[in-house]
C-alpha cells in the first residue's frame, strides 16, 4: 500500500514536471525616423510555448517598460529596475483573453515614439495566469520577462555652408540646397534608399524566413517606397516648403530640356494618391 502510494506520488511529480509551463521569448525592434527627428520604434516580442499544454496570459498585468539609461553608471551588475521607467505600456489592454497554444509562436507588438541619440532598456513581462485549467496546481501567478538594450541614432547635425544672401533669407522661405548637399544626397541617401528598396522587393515573396522576418522585410520595403515617392513626387511645392528636404526638382529645375519619355516619368501617376493613403 505504502509502495503504491509512493509510486503514484512520484509519477504525479514527473507528470507535473513534464507539463510545467515552458515559455521562451525574445525581443526585436524595427525603427523609422519621423520628419521632426524622433524615432518610431516597433517592439516585437516573440513568445514560444514549448510545453505540451496551452498557456493563458493575464492581459491586465502584461507590461512593457522603457528605462532610459543616463550616465554615470556604476561598474558591475546592472539592474534596469533600479532606474525610473521613462515610459510604460500595456500591450494587451484591448484583449479580453490571450492563450499561447503549445508548440506555436506568438508575436506581441507595441509602438513607441522615442527621442533620438539616447539608450534605453526595454523590459517586457508577461504574466501566466494562476489557477487556470491546464495548470491547476499553480497556486500563484508566474512571470516570463525579457530585456532588450536599444540605442537610437543621434539626430543628424546640419553642416550647411551658406553665403550672406542665404543668411538674410527669412526662415519661412526654403533655402535652396548647395551643390555639395545635392552630391551628398545622391551618394549617401538616395542610393541607399534605392538599394534597400530593391533588396526588400527581391526578398518579398521568397518566404525563406519565419513570419516575423517576412513582416519586417515587407515593412522595410514599404518604408523605403514611401520615401522614394516623396522624393520623386513631392507632396507639396518644394519652393513653399519650410523644411530643408531635397527633391528631384532640385536636380531638374527645368523639364523643357528633357525628353518626352523622361518628362512622362516625372509626371505623378494616377495610382500615386491611393498608394500614399495606404502607406500613410
N, C-alpha and C positions, 0 to 999 in steps of 0.2 A: 504493500500500500504506500509506504513512505517512498520507496524507489519509484513507483509510478508517478506520484505527485512531483517528485524531484525532476523526473524526466519531462513531465508535462511543463513544469515551470521553465526548465532550461530551453525546451523547444519554443515556448512562447517568447522567451527573451531573444532567441535567434530570429524569430519571425519579426518581432518589432524592430530589430536592428536592420533587417533587410528592407522593411517598409518605412524606415525613418526618412523624413523629408531630405532629399538630396538636391539642393538648389545651388546653381552656379551662375555667374553672370560677369559681364564686362561692360564698360562704358566707352563709347566712341562719339566723336563730335564732328560736325560739319559747320563751317563758318562762312559768312559773307559780310562784306563791308557795305554800309549804307552811305548815302551821299553826304551825311553830316559827320562821317568818320567813325561812328560807333560800329560795333560788331554784333550781328545777329547770329547767335550760336544755337544750333540744333543739337540737343543732347539725346543720344540714342542709348538706352540701357537695354542690353540684350540678356534675357534671363533664360536659363535652361533647366528644365525639370528632368533630372537624371534618374529620378526614382520610379517606382512601379505604380504609384497612386497619384491622382490629381491633387494639386495644392491650391487651396483657397487663400487669396490675398485680402488682407484688410485694407480696403481702398481709403479709408479715412486716415490711417496712420502712415501710409506710404508717403515718403517725402523726398525732396531734392533740396539740399542746402549748398550755397555757394559761399566759400570763405575767401575773401581777398587776402593775399599774402603781402605784407608790408615789412620791409626791413626796419630795424635789425632783428635777426632771428638767432637764437642760441644754437651753438653747435651741439648735435646729439639727437636723441629721439625727438620726433616731431608729432604732435597730436593736433590735427586740424580742429578738434572740438575746443581746444584752448583759445581759439580765435573767435571773434564775434562774426557770426554769419552776416554777410552783406545782403544776401538775397535768399529767399526760400520760396518753395512752391509745393503744391500737392498735385502731382501729375495725374492722379486717378480721381480727382474730386468730382468729376462728372460721371463716374462709373458706379453703378449700383452694386455690381459684383465683378470679380475678376478671378478666373481659375486658370492655372497652368496645367495643361494636360501632360501626362507622362511621356517622356521621350520627345518633347517638342521644344521649340524656341519661341520666345515671345519678346517683341520689341516695344518698350515704352518710350515715349518721346516727350520732351519739354523744350520749348523755345525760350531763349533769354536774349535780352539786349544788354551788352556789357561794354564798358569803355575800353578804348584801345590802350596798348602799352602797359598792361598790368598782368599779374599772375594770380590764378585762382585755383582752389582745390574744390572739385565737385564731389559732393558727398550724397550718394543715392542709397536710400534704405527702403526695403520692402518688408512688410510685416506679415508673417504667416499666422493666419487667424487661429485662435485657440478653440478647442472643443469642436473641431469640425469632424464630420462623419468619417473621413478617411484616416484621421489620426486621433481617435477618441482618447488615447492615453496621454496626450499632451495636456498638461494641466495649466500651462501658461503659454502666451504667445512667443514666437521665435522671430528673430530678425536675420536678414541677409543684407549686408551692406557692401558697397564698393566705393573706392576713391579713384579720382582721376585728376591728375595735375594738368592744367591747361594754361597756356600763356598766349595772350593776344598780341598781334603785331603792333609795333609802335606806329603812331599816326605819322604819315609822311610829312616831312618838312619841306615847305615850298622854298626853293632857292631860285628866285626869278631875278634875272638881270633886266632892269628897266631903265629907260632914259628919263630925262626930266619931263618930257611930254606925257609919258605914261604915269609918272607920279602925280601930275596935275589932273589926271582923268578922274572924274567923280567915281566913287565906289559903286554907284548904281549902274555904271556903264561897264560893259565887258572889255577887258584888256586883251587885244589880240595876242596869241602866243608868239613867242620868238621862234626863229628858225632852229635854234638849239633845242627848244622844247618840242617842236614838231619832229625833229630827228629822233629824240629820245622816246617819244611816243611810238614811233614806228618800230624802233629797235627792241624796246623792252615790253611795252604794254600791249600794243595791237598784235604783234607777232605771238605773244604769249596767249592772248585770248583766242586767236585763230587756231593755234596748235592744240590748245586744250579742248576746244570745241570739236576739232576733227578727231582727236583721240577718243573723246567721250562718245561721239556718234559711231565710231568704229566698234566700240565695246557695247553699244546699246542693246543689241539683240543676240549677243553670244551666249548669255546665261551660263557662264562658266563658274560663277561665284554663288554665294548664298543670297538670300533675299535682301539682306541689309546692304551688301556690297552693290547689288544691282540697283537698289534705290538710290544709293549715293552716286552711282555713275549717271543715272538719269537726272538727278538734281544738279550735278555738276554741268551736264550738257545744257540744261535749260538756263542755268545762271549765265553761262558764257554766251549763249544765244541771245539772251536779253541785253547783255552789254554790247554785243556786236550790232544789234538792231538799233540801239540808241546812238551808236557811233555813225552808222551809215545813214540812218533816217532819224534825225533829231526830233524830239518831241515838240520842241518849240524853236522859234527863230533864234539861232545862236547869237546873233547880234544883240538881242534883247535879254539874253540870259545874264543873271547876276553871278553865275558860277564860272569858274575858270576851266571847265571841261573843254576838251578838244573834240572836234567832229571832222567828218570827211570834207565839209565845206571849207575848213581851214587850209586844206591841201589843194582844193579845186574851187577857188573863189568864183571863177567864171567857167560856165559849161559850154559856152559858144564854140570854143576851140576843140571840144571833144567830139568824137564820132557819134553818130546817132545811136549805135548799139551801146556805147558807154553811157550816153545820156539816159537811155532807157533803163539801164541797170540802177541808176541813181534815182529813178522815179519811184516813190513809195508804192509797193504793190497793193492790190485790193485786199489781200488777206492780212495786212500788217496790223490793223487795229484789233481784229479779233484775236490774233496771236498774242498781242500785247495784253489784252484783257485777261487771257488765260495765264500768261506768265506773271502778271502782277498779282 
